[in-house]
Structures are given as C-alpha cells and as structure tokens.
C-alpha cells in the first residue's frame, strides 16, 4: 500500500547545518526538536531581514506628526546629526503623513546637511518639518500604500524616523506591516504612552507657570480660577502641572468628579485664606484636564465640530463646566453670603459671592520654548531612532537611552494607554491636594534596592 506524506518531526541534516551556522544551540551536531528548529529558522529569517534593511539604509526621511509641542525640533536635529555622522543622508518629509502620501508629486526634499541642520533650533517648540493629522488607512485611495512606496523610491528614501504620539504610532504600525521601515521617536505632551514622550516636560512646565502667573490675578480679585488644560484620556499633564503650580484642586479623566467634595474644599480653604489675610485676600486654584467625565460618564465635547481624522470628538468646555457646577453650589450656600458680609466684602445685587472664572490657555502650553530635559531627550530619541534603522530594527519605539544602551519596544505596545497611577495620587491627597474625591489612604510598600541595582532616574 502506498504511504501517505510523512510529517516532519525534526530537522533534516541540511537544516541542522543551518542551525549550527546560526549558533542557535551553541554546539554543532546537537539534536534538537522540531519546535526549536522552527524557532531557529524564524530567528534567522528575522536577522536576515534586519541585515538586508540595514545594508540598504543610505537615506532616511524625517517626519513629525500629530499635535505640536516642545522637543520635536530636538528629535529632528538629533536624528539628522546622527545620520550625517554615520554617512547616512537625512531629508525632511514635510507636513507629516500628508507629505508622505504626496511624496511622489514632489521634485525635491530638504536635505539636513551640516549647514541646514545648524539652523534648526532644538530649544524652540513646534516642528521645522511641519505637521498634519492624516490617518493613512482612511485615505480614499486603494493604491495609497503603493503610492507611498513609489514616493519613497523616487527620493531614494530607505527608512523613516517618525515622531508623534499614539495616533501617529498607530500609523507607524500600519506602515511597518506594509513593509515600510519605520522607527518611532515618541512624542506627546499628554504623556499617555508606555514610554516617556518628548514634549511632556515642556508642557508640564508651561502649565505650572501659567497657573502660578494666574494666581496673582486671582488673589488680587479674590477669585476662584479654573484652568483647563489638555488631557483627553490621561491626566498626566494636569496632574504634574497642577502639583508644580501648587494648585488646590486637580481634576483628571481617571477620577470621576464629586463636585460637592470639590466645593467643600474650596469653601474651607478660600474662607480661611481671606480670614488669615491682613488685607482680606484669598484665592482657590483648580487645574482640570479637558477629558474629565460629566455625571453621565460622557466627555464634554464641541458638538458643532466634526470628528478628527482619527475619529476623536473635539473636546471643549471642561473648565467652563466645572465653573458652572461650582457657581451653582456657591449660590445655594447661604453661609458664603454670611462670610462675605462678615469680611465687609458683600455688595447687594453686585458682589454677593466670590467670582469663579474659567481660563483655557489652549495651545499656549504647546508653543514657545522647549525645556532643557526635552531638548536632551529629543536629541537622544532622534539619534537612537537612526541607529535602530541602521541596525535593521523597524516597527519599534525608542523607549530610553541609558548607560550605553538604546532600549526599544514594539510600537504596537508602546502606544497603549498609560493612565495616571492612582496610588501616587493618594500620596498627594495626604499632603492636602484635592482630586475631586474622598481622599484615599496612602499605604506605600517599602522596597530596598538589591545590591548593585540601579534606581530609575529622571535626570
């Protein structure tokens, strides 16, 4: 009877020779199982692909995308300088993914040689490369990926360094799966990626400075100030910026707001400060992230605006909403009228309660100057991204550069949301900061570093 096909259960002699050449088992002639053989061949294929990509890396394109913020020019400069130092040309792909899609139409690109890159100021926010909010997969062109590849080939671009946040990163994953070599230099002032992102420190510092500056107006007029800042899903910048400004109350997307708790804290601190002041001056400062949830659990959005290219509703009005809630509570509180009369501040029909004002600095927290930390990290991230491309690593995100190591991870994982750590919030609640909820007990776990271990450092 004829025999059917025999299922292979181990490597052939030829395949064993391949494994020995790879050094996957460390010893020639070692007998291994089929699963290990397949794993070895997969590793070999991956190394072969990386080697091929690395050998082709003669020119790279630099793209910045998503929202602007501090540190992007530092990424551009770091990447361009590292490329030139390694004999690789660096060119600007202008205007984000819109430029990438339209490369085929462009006659020439700006090369970032030593003279041109010298004009890029790493300490200035924004991006010399320009931005656009474009999701490649949403483009109404079934040949969009072929068009992009043709554009890259036209300009002899072998790989891309792309700086952006989670939406930008999702496109990097998409492009990588289409065979386009990309490395992600993380950028988002929201700090909601798994890695640190360039722009975060700059934005936190600007938020803190704005809130500190507004305090002078607030205390002059005995006002309650509500400052609305960015933060759709995660409240990192509101949290850090609020603490940096010593705000009284910080409202985050991660914590449902109990306005009665906020108001009680406002009333107690505001009245105490006025009473303690020899000139009857006091204030209460609130920092609120745009992505806080209203009572129904919904975001406060601008219903007149269309969804953006990535399907997000345009957020608007969180600060105003908070101010309205507190105004309602302060009107209902008869003790506040009594307080105003006791302090000789009450004017019937004109000034019966402390004023509450909502302020939205908006894009002012994105622009201007980049912090020294973001200049350093941005240049490192740009240079590291070039090195990863030169080594054939693609579809990955620069996580850190530390102690002679470039640490990276798959972009698909890097862009997963990183919320504010609520156990850390409890520490600040213990110090007296209000987060719109009943304060939680802070019960830290004490841990001593093992001998020789190095603690994580910000600087």
N, C-alpha and C positions, 0 to 999 in steps of 0.2 A: 504494500500500500504506500502511495507517495506520501512523503512527510510534508506537513504544513510549515510555514515560516517559523523559525526558531527565534524566540525573544532573547535579545542580548542581555546577559546578566552581568557582564563585566567588560572591561576594555580589551580591545584586541592588542596584539603585540605592537602594532603601529601606534595605536592610541596611548599605550603605556610609554612608548618612546616620547610622544608629545608631552605627556605629563612629567616625565623625567626632565625634559628640556625646560619645562616651565619651573621646575623646582617646587611644585605644589606639595610634594610629600617629603622633600628633603633628601630622599635616597633613591638611587636608581634601582630598578628591579623590584621595588616594594609592590606587593599585590594589594590592590585596593578594590572597594566595592563600586558598583555602577553609579550610585548617587554621588560618591566623591569624584568619580570620573567626570560626570556631567557638570558638577560644580567647578572642577578644574578647567574644563573646556569653556565654561561661561566666563570665568575669571580671565582666561586667556583672550577670549573674544573682546572683553571689555578693555583689557590692556592694549590689545591690538588697535581697537577703535581710538583710544586715547592717544596712542602713539601717532596714529595717522592724522588726527586733528592737530596735535602739537606740531608735527612736521610741516603742516600747511599754514601755520599761524604766522603770516608775514604782514598782515594789515588788520587792524581791529577798528570797529566802529563804536563810538561812544554815544549812548542815548540816555537822556534823563526824561522821566515821565511822571504823571500824576500831579499832585499839588506841589507848589514851590515851597521852599523853606531854606534854612541855613544849611551849609555843608555841601551842597551839590557842586558848586564850583571847585571845592576841595577834592571831591571824587574825580571830577574831570581832570584837574591838574595832576593829581596823584597817578591816575591811570596813564595820562599822556607822558609824564616824565618817566614812569617805569617802562613804558613801551619803548620810548626812544633809547633808554639806557640798555635795552636788550635787543636793539636792532629791529624793532617792530614799529611800523608806522601806525599812528593813531589819527583817525579822522572823526569829525563831528557828523552824526546823522541828525539833522536839525528837526526841531519840533516834534520830538517824541515818536510815537508809533505812526502818527500821520506822515512824518518824514520817511519812516521805514517803508511804509506802503508805497510812497511816491518816489522812492529812490530811482526807479527805472526811468523817471522823467527828468532827473537832474543831470546836468552836464558836468558838474564838478563839486567836490566837497572840500571843506576847510581842513587842511592838514595841521595838526597841532605839533608843529616842529618847535625847536627851542625858542625861536623868536616869537611865534604866535602864542605859545603857552605861557610865556613870560608876561603877557598882557592879561592873563586870567588871574583875577584876584580871589584867592581861596577864601579870604575872610569876608567876602561880600555874599549875601544871601541871594537866592534866585539861581538861575542857570544860564550860562552863556549858550548852551545848546538849545534852549527853548523847550516848551512842553506842549502836550495836547492830551486830552482824555479820550483815547481810542481803544476799544477792545477789538483786537484783530478778528476774532471769531464772529463778531457781529457785523463785519463789513459785508455789504451786499455785493459780493463778487466771489463766485465759486472758484475762481482762479487766484484768490488772494495770496495763498502761500507760494504758488508758483511765481507770481508777480514779485513777491518779496525776494525770493531766491534769485530771480533774474536781475533784480536791482543790486543785490549783494555781489553777484558775479560781475555785473557791469563795472562796478567800482573796485573789484578785486578784494572785497572785504571777507575775511576768513572767519571772523567771530565777533561777538558783540559783548561789550560791558554795558549793562543796563542798571541804572539806579532809580529805584522807586519803592513803593510800598506794597500792600497786599494785592491791590488791583493790578499794578504793574507786574508783580511777581506771578500772578495767575497767567498773564500773557507770556511771561518767560517760560513757564511750564509748557504752555501751548506751543510756543516756537521750538522749544527743545524736542518735544515729541514729534515735530515736523522735520527734525534733523538739522535745525539751525543752531550752531554752537553759541550758547549764551552763558554769561555768569552775572549773578545778581549782586550789586552793591546795595545793601538795604538802606532805604531812606523812608522815613515817615515821622513827622513830628508827633504823631499820636502815640508812638512807642508801643504799638499793639502787635508787633511781630514777635517771633520767638527769640530773635536776636536784638541787640541794641541797634538802633537805626539812626543814621546821621540826620540831624535836624532836631532831634529830641531835646538835647541840652540847650540849644539856642532858643527854642520855643519856650521851654520852661523858664529860662532866664528872663525872656521878654515879658511873659505873663506876670512873673513875680514883680518885675519893675513897674509894669503898668498898674498893678494893684497897689503897690507901695505909693506910687505917684498920686493915684486917685484918693488915697487916704487923706491927703492934705485938703482936697476939696470937700470930702465927706465930713471931716471933723470941723471944718470952718462953718458948714451949714447944718451940722447935727443931722446928717443924712445916713440912711442905710443904703449901701451900694451893692448892687448885684451885677457881677461881671461875668458875662457869658463867653466861654472860650470853646475851641474845637475839642472834639472827642465824641465820635459817633457811637462806637461800641465799647470803648475802653476809656477810662477817665484818668490815665496816667499824667497828662499834662496839667489838667485841672488840679489833680492831687498834689503833684510836685510843685507846680507854680503857686498853688494856694498856700501850701506849707512854707514855701520860700518867702512869701509875702506876709506870713503870719496872719492869714485871713482867719476869721472867726468860724466860718462855716464853708464846707466844701461838698458840693453835691455831684455825685458820679452816676454813670449809667449802671454800674454794678449794684447799686444800693437803692431800692425803692424809697422815695422820699415821704417821710411823715412830717407834714408841714406844721402840725401842732408842736412837735418836738423842736423844729427849727424856730418857730415863733417864741416859744418859752425861753430858749437860749438867747434869742435876740433881745427880748424884753428885759431879761435879767442883766445881761452884760451892758446893753445900751444905757439903761437907767442907772446902773451902778457907776458907769464911767462919767455920766453927766453929774451925778451927785458928788463924785470924788473930785471933780474938776473945779478949780477956784474961779474959772470963767464959764462954767456950765457948758462945757464942750464934750461931745462924745460921738461915737460912730459905731457901726457894725458892718463888717465886710464879708461878702459872700462871693465865692467863685463857683460857677456852675458849668458843667460840661454840656454841650449842645445836645447830647444824646440821652439826657435823663428821661425817664418814663413818667407819663402822667398817670393819674389814678387808674385809668383803664388799662395801663400797661403799654400804651402806644407812645411813639415818638411825637415830638412837637415839630410839625413839618410845614413847609410853604406849599399849600395845596394848589396854588396858581402856577407853580413851576413844574416842568416836565422831569421825568426820571433822567438821571445822567446816563452816560454810555455804559456804565456797569450795572445799571438797574437800581441805583440808590435814589431814594427820595431826597429832595433838598431840605435839610434841616433849617428851621428858622423859628425864633421866638421863645427858646427855653428860658432865657433871662427875663423876658417880659412876663412869661407865665409865672415864674417864681415870684416876681414882684407883685403881680396881681393877687396871688394866693396870700401873700403876707399882708398886703393892703387890706384885704377882706378881714383877716384875723385882727389886725390892729384897730380897725373901725369897730369891731364887735367888743373890744376890750375896754370897758369903762375905766379900768384902773390907769390906762395910759392917759386918758384925759385928766384924771386927778393928778397924775405925775406932772404933766405939762403945766397945770395950774400951780402946783407946789413949787416948781422951779421958775415961776414967773415967765414962762415961755408961751403960754396959751393966748391966742388971739381969736375971739369968736368969729366963726364963718370964714376965717382966712388961714389960720395956722393952729389947728387943733390936735394934730398928730405929727410925729416925725415923718419926713418925706422918705419915700423909697424910690430910688432911681435904678433903672436897668441900663447897663453900658455894654456895648459889643465892640471890642477893639478889632474883631474880624481879622483881616489879612495883615494888620499891623504886627501881629505876633509871628507872621511868616517872613517878613521882609527885613531890610536893613542889613545888619551885621551878623556874621556867624561867630558863635562862641569859640574860644581857643580850643576847647575839647573837640568840638565838631570839625574844626579845621584839621586837627591831628587825626581823628578817627576817619574822616572823609578821605584824606590823602592815603592813609593806610588801606582803607577798603578799596579804593580805586586801584592802587598798586597791587594789592593782593588778588583782585579780580583778574588783572592782566596775567599775573603769574599762574593762576589756576587755568586760564585759557591756554597759556603756553605749555602747561603740563597735560593738556587734553581733558581737563575736568570741565564738564558743561552741565547745565541744568542745576547748578548749585548756587548757594548763597554764602557770601563771606560772613562768618559768624564772629570772628575775632582774629586779631593778630597779636600774638603774645609769646614772649620768650623764644623767639626764633621759629615759631610755628604759625602757619596760616590755618586757622580752624574753619572748616566749612561744613555745610549740611545740604541735603536736597531742598531745593526751593519750595517744592510742594509741601514740605514740613515746616519750613521757615515762615511761611506766610499764614500759618494757622494762628488764630487769635490768641493774644496773651493778655488776659484781664488783670486788673489791679488785684493784688494779694490782700484779701480782707483780713488776714491775721496781722498784716502790717498796719492796717487801718486801726486796729484795736490799740496798738501802741500809741498812736496819736490821739485817739479818743481818751486814753488815760491822761494825756497831757492837757486836755481841755478843748481840743478841736471838735467841732460838731459836724457830723456827716449825715444828718437828716434821719437818724435812727437812734434808738436807745443804745447807749454806749455798751460795748461788749467788754468782758473781762479779758485782760491781756495776760496770757499764760504761756510765756515763751519756753521752748525747750533749750536747755543749755548744752552746748556741744563743744568739746575741746578738740582742736585740730590734732590729728595724728602727727607723730614725729616726721618731719620732712615735708609735710603737706603745705601747700601754698594757698593762702586765702584768696578769693576773688577780689580784685581791686578795680575801682573806677578810674583811678589815675596811677 
